[in-house]
Amino acid sequence: MSNEDKKDFNAMLLDDKDMPKIQTITDEKSIEKYGGDRMYFAPPIDYDKVMRLVPFGKLLTIGTIRDYFAKKSGADFTEPITAGIFVSIAAWASFQRKNDQTPYWRTLKANGELNPKYPGGIEAQKKMLEKEGHVVVQKGRTNIKYYVKDYEKALFALKNV
């Protein structure tokens, strides 16, 4: 996202865009990739609500949130592109508020990867995660990415929610 300082992310967070909804897809490659044709769209605020549930020291992935929404809605999968965008909106909305913070830094990308689109980028997320006892490791030589080491051991179980 660009020009974050000029956007009202809290307004975006509350704009439901006619969601939630389930859409039937017909693209065979997508059906095969995601295991079905019923695609769920969750509104931005739902991502924020789930991200708020993650306690100190625990972690979540965007994929886990997507799986949770799909199961809860009866869909085959949750649409991945809006999921990534809405997680970033929740992060920036939290960053713009003076209080009532969403612990967005605890929500990781696939395989425990840190999210460069969060406020302050990788460095800010790394700092907050390390404060909570997580070890962040760098991988790659040219395309450098950062991951939480053994993130699976700290995953928060959404199925109990």
Beta strands, then each sheet from edge to edge (+ up, - down):
strand 1: 21-24
strand 2: 38-41
strand 3: 60-61
strand 4: 77-78
strand 5: 107-108
strand 6: 136-139
strand 7: 145-148
sheet 1: 1+ 2- 4-
sheet 2: 3+ 5+
sheet 3: 6+ 7-
end
